[in-house]
Each structure stands twice: as structure tokens, then as C-alpha cells.
Amino acid sequence: MQHGRAARYANRTFTLVYLTILLLVPLGLILYRTFSPGVGAFLDSMSSPAAISAINLSLLIVAIVVPLNVVFGVVIALALARGTWRGRAIVQAVVDLPFAISPVIVGVSLILVWGVDGWFGFLADWGIQIIFAVPGMVLATIFVTLPFVVREVEPVLREIGVEQEEAAATLGASAWQTFLRITLPAIRWGLGYGVILTVARSLGEFGAVIMVSSNQPGVSQSLTLLVYGRHQQGNEYGAYTASTMLMLIALVALVFMTVLARRKDAA
């Protein structure tokens, strides 16, 4: 009994020490250096034109990426969960590809496809710039966030089965009515969780985005690129404030995830 209790205490102590050294201390130092000059200095740093533009661009990317990933993520999840067909294993692997490869490779691949010398480089001749502009940042973010909705919704679809959907079809409901009244309410918790994960990853993505962005303030500089740009320019305090802004947004997403998980468990 005492040996088991000692093992539990040792496990908890090790976990707390590990998380403190790895996460809490570095984040705490950033917060300390951000707010040590005062809240006013933080607000001044984050109210500059470059900072406001970076925040707006990050939110714009989220506003584009999330709806697209919701639509295509649900469609892919339905295809993977509702049957067996040739090539299904390949699609499963492709969905998990963003987890396996470096985001930098994603950026390079997008340049090869959408760059001036790529397959669709002719778009630049028509005045449509993809790479080193906002569209390229959106494409990169879509790629790295693709799996979240799929991997949250697919297990839920497998769990609920097809009995209710088949019953609705038997009663004369169309496929769209069945989806809206049966399938969508059943997957709402998994879908919501996938959306929050997508938002968090979209806001924090750096590796893929920096490869396809010009990183020009006010043009194609997101919050993560603002942190990098200020650090490169020697503006350490500006980098701390931008990092803190990202952490605050991530904290909001974490709160939503926690509330959603509790509501899911209560339901």
C-alpha cells in the first residue's frame, strides 16, 4: 500500500517538475518580460499598424481555412467511415500526411506547384499571385490543418453507426435532410473539437507559412511571422508582446476546448 502510494507521489512529482521546466518556466519568462514595463507598453506594442495588420491577417486566414476544412473534412470523414472502397487506405495515409512531414516541406512543395516556375505559374501572368502572398499562406494553412476535423469526426461516425440514417431514409428523408437532422447533431461535439484544434493550429502555424509569405509588415505578415520579424530586427520586447498575444488567443481556444469536452461528457 505504502509502496504504491509512494510510486504515485513520485509519478506526480516527476510530471509536475517536467511540465514546469519544459513549459511553465519559459512561458512565465515571456509573460514577465512582456508585462514588466507595464500593461500600457504591451498595448502600445500591439496597437502599432504592423501588429494590427498581423492580427487581422491571422484572423482572416482562420476565417477562410476553418469553413473550408469543416466542409471538406466532414465529406472526407463520411467517405472514410461509411464504406470500403478501392484507394481508401491511400486516402487515410494522405489525410495523416501533414502529421508526418515537416511544415517546411509543405511550403517548398507549394512553391514547386504554385510558384512562378511551377505547374500553375501561369497565374502570375494573369495578375494572380499565390506564392509570397496571402493565398499561398491560406493554402499552406489548409494543408497543415486538414487532418484535425477528419480525425475528430471519423471516429464519431463509426461509433454512431448507420442505423438512424437508414431509418430516416426508410421514412422518406432525403440525403441532405438525413445529414442535417441525424448525422450533424450526432457529430457536433467531434466537429466542434476539430474546429477549435484547426483554429489553434492556424493561428500558430509558422514553418509552412514563412516559406510562402513575403513576410512584409502590413502585406503578408501574420502573428507568428510578426514574432519572427521583430526578433530578427532586434526588437525583443516586440517579439515578447506578439508571443503573448498568440498565447492569449491560444488560451481562449484552450478554454473553449475544455468547456466543449465537459459538455460532451455531460451529454
C-alpha positions in Angstrom: 0.0 0.0 0.0 2.7 2.5 1.0 4.9 1.4 -1.9 2.0 2.1 -4.3 1.3 5.5 -2.7 5.0 6.4 -2.9 5.1 5.5 -6.6 2.0 7.6 -7.3 3.5 10.6 -5.5 6.8 10.1 -7.3 5.0 10.0 -10.7 3.0 13.2 -9.9 6.2 15.0 -8.7 8.1 14.0 -11.9 5.2 15.1 -14.1 4.9 18.5 -12.4 8.6 19.1 -12.4 8.9 18.1 -16.1 6.0 20.3 -17.2 7.3 23.2 -15.1 10.8 23.1 -16.6 9.6 22.4 -20.1 6.5 24.7 -20.3 5.7 26.9 -17.3 9.2 28.5 -16.8 9.7 29.5 -20.5 6.1 30.8 -20.8 6.3 32.5 -17.5 9.5 34.3 -18.5 7.8 35.6 -21.7 4.9 36.9 -19.7 7.2 38.5 -17.1 9.2 40.3 -19.8 6.0 41.3 -21.6 4.3 42.9 -18.7 7.2 44.1 -16.6 7.2 47.5 -18.3 3.5 47.7 -17.7 0.3 46.9 -19.5 0.4 50.2 -21.3 3.7 49.2 -23.0 2.1 46.0 -24.1 -0.9 47.7 -25.6 1.3 50.3 -27.4 3.3 47.5 -28.9 0.3 45.5 -30.1 -1.5 48.6 -31.4 1.1 49.5 -34.0 0.0 49.3 -37.6 2.2 46.2 -38.3 0.7 44.4 -35.2 -2.9 45.3 -36.1 -2.3 44.1 -39.7 -0.8 40.9 -38.4 -3.7 40.2 -36.1 -6.2 41.0 -38.9 -4.4 38.7 -41.4 -4.2 35.8 -38.9 -7.9 36.1 -38.2 -8.6 36.4 -42.0 -6.7 33.2 -42.6 -8.7 31.4 -39.8 -11.9 32.7 -41.3 -11.1 31.2 -44.7 -9.4 28.0 -43.5 -11.9 26.8 -40.9 -15.1 26.8 -43.1 -13.2 25.0 -45.9 -11.7 22.4 -43.6 -15.1 21.9 -42.0 -16.8 21.2 -45.3 -14.1 19.0 -46.9 -13.2 17.4 -43.5 -16.7 16.2 -42.9 -17.0 15.0 -46.5 -13.8 13.0 -46.2 -14.7 11.7 -42.8 -18.0 10.4 -44.2 -16.3 8.8 -47.2 -13.8 7.0 -44.9 -16.3 5.9 -42.3 -19.2 4.9 -44.5 -17.9 2.1 -46.5 -14.9 0.3 -48.0 -13.7 1.2 -51.5 -10.6 0.9 -53.5 -8.0 3.5 -52.6 -9.4 4.1 -49.1 -6.1 3.2 -47.4 -4.3 5.7 -49.6 -6.7 8.5 -48.7 -6.2 7.6 -45.0 -2.5 7.9 -45.4 -2.8 11.2 -47.3 -5.0 12.7 -44.5 -2.3 11.9 -42.0 0.5 13.2 -44.2 0.6 16.7 -42.6 1.3 14.9 -39.2 4.3 13.1 -40.7 6.1 15.6 -42.8 7.8 18.9 -41.8 5.7 22.1 -42.5 8.8 23.5 -44.3 8.5 20.7 -46.8 4.8 21.7 -47.3 6.0 25.2 -48.1 8.6 24.0 -50.6 6.1 21.8 -52.3 3.6 24.6 -52.6 6.3 26.8 -54.2 7.0 24.0 -56.7 3.3 23.8 -57.7 2.1 27.4 -57.4 5.3 29.3 -57.9 6.4 31.2 -61.0 8.2 28.2 -62.4 5.6 25.7 -61.1 2.6 23.9 -62.7 0.3 26.9 -62.1 2.9 29.6 -62.5 1.0 31.0 -65.5 -1.4 32.5 -63.0 1.2 35.2 -62.2 0.9 36.3 -65.8 -2.8 36.9 -65.2 -2.1 39.0 -62.2 -3.0 36.3 -59.7 -0.1 35.9 -57.2 -0.3 32.8 -55.0 3.2 32.3 -53.5 4.6 35.1 -51.4 1.1 36.4 -50.9 -2.0 35.7 -48.8 -3.4 32.9 -51.0 -0.2 30.9 -50.5 -0.4 31.4 -46.7 -4.0 30.1 -46.9 -3.1 27.1 -48.9 -0.2 26.2 -46.6 -2.5 26.6 -43.5 -5.2 24.4 -45.1 -2.7 21.7 -45.8 -1.3 21.5 -42.2 -4.7 21.7 -40.6 -6.5 19.2 -42.9 -6.4 16.2 -40.5 -8.0 17.8 -37.5 -11.6 17.8 -38.5 -11.3 14.4 -40.3 -9.7 12.7 -37.3 -12.2 14.1 -34.8 -15.3 13.4 -36.8 -14.5 10.0 -38.4 -14.4 8.0 -35.0 -17.7 9.6 -34.0 -19.3 8.5 -37.3 -18.1 4.9 -36.8 -19.4 4.9 -33.2 -22.9 6.1 -34.1 -23.2 3.7 -37.0 -25.8 3.9 -39.8 -28.9 2.6 -38.2 -30.5 6.0 -37.6 -29.6 7.3 -41.0 -31.1 4.2 -42.7 -34.2 4.6 -40.6 -34.6 8.2 -41.8 -34.0 7.2 -45.4 -36.7 4.5 -45.0 -39.2 7.1 -43.8 -38.6 9.2 -46.9 -35.9 11.7 -45.8 -33.5 12.9 -48.4 -29.8 12.5 -48.0 -29.5 16.2 -47.2 -32.3 16.0 -44.6 -30.7 13.0 -43.1 -27.4 14.7 -42.7 -28.9 17.9 -41.2 -31.2 16.2 -38.8 -29.4 13.0 -37.9 -25.7 13.0 -38.8 -24.8 16.6 -38.0 -26.3 16.7 -34.5 -24.6 13.4 -33.7 -21.1 14.6 -34.8 -21.4 18.1 -33.4 -19.1 17.6 -30.4 -16.3 16.0 -32.5 -16.8 18.6 -35.2 -16.6 21.4 -32.6 -13.4 19.9 -31.2 -11.9 19.6 -34.6 -12.8 23.3 -35.4 -11.0 24.5 -32.2 -7.9 22.5 -33.0 -8.0 23.9 -36.5 -8.2 27.4 -35.2 -5.4 26.9 -32.8 -3.1 25.4 -35.4 -4.0 28.0 -38.0 -3.0 30.8 -35.6 0.2 29.2 -34.6 1.5 27.8 -37.9 4.9 29.1 -38.8 7.1 26.6 -40.8 4.8 26.3 -43.9 3.6 29.9 -43.8 7.0 31.5 -43.8 8.1 29.6 -46.9 5.2 31.0 -48.9 5.0 34.5 -47.4 7.0 37.6 -48.3 6.8 38.5 -44.5 6.3 42.1 -45.3 4.6 44.0 -42.5 1.1 45.1 -43.5 1.1 42.9 -46.6 1.6 39.2 -45.7 2.8 39.1 -42.1 0.7 37.0 -39.7 1.2 37.0 -35.9 3.7 34.2 -36.0 5.7 35.9 -38.6 5.5 39.2 -36.6 7.2 37.4 -33.7 9.9 36.2 -36.1 10.3 39.5 -37.8 10.6 41.5 -34.6 13.1 39.1 -33.2 15.2 39.3 -36.4 15.2 43.1 -36.2 16.4 43.0 -32.6 13.1 44.2 -31.2 13.0 41.6 -28.4 10.2 43.3 -26.5 8.0 43.5 -29.6 8.6 39.7 -30.1 7.6 39.1 -26.5 4.4 41.1 -26.8 3.4 39.3 -30.1 4.2 36.0 -28.5 2.0 36.9 -25.5 -0.9 37.8 -27.9 -0.6 34.4 -29.5 -0.6 32.8 -26.1 -3.7 34.7 -25.1 -5.6 33.6 -28.2 -4.4 30.0 -27.6 -5.7 30.3 -24.1 -9.1 31.3 -25.3 -9.1 28.2 -27.6 -8.0 26.0 -24.7 -10.9 27.3 -22.6 -13.3 26.5 -25.4 -11.8 23.0 -25.8 -12.2 22.4 -22.0 -15.8 23.6 -21.9 -16.6 21.6 -25.0 -15.1 18.4 -23.5 -17.1 18.9 -20.3 -20.3 19.4 -22.2 -19.6 16.4 -24.3 -19.1 14.3 -21.2 -22.2 15.7 -19.6 -24.2 14.9 -22.7 
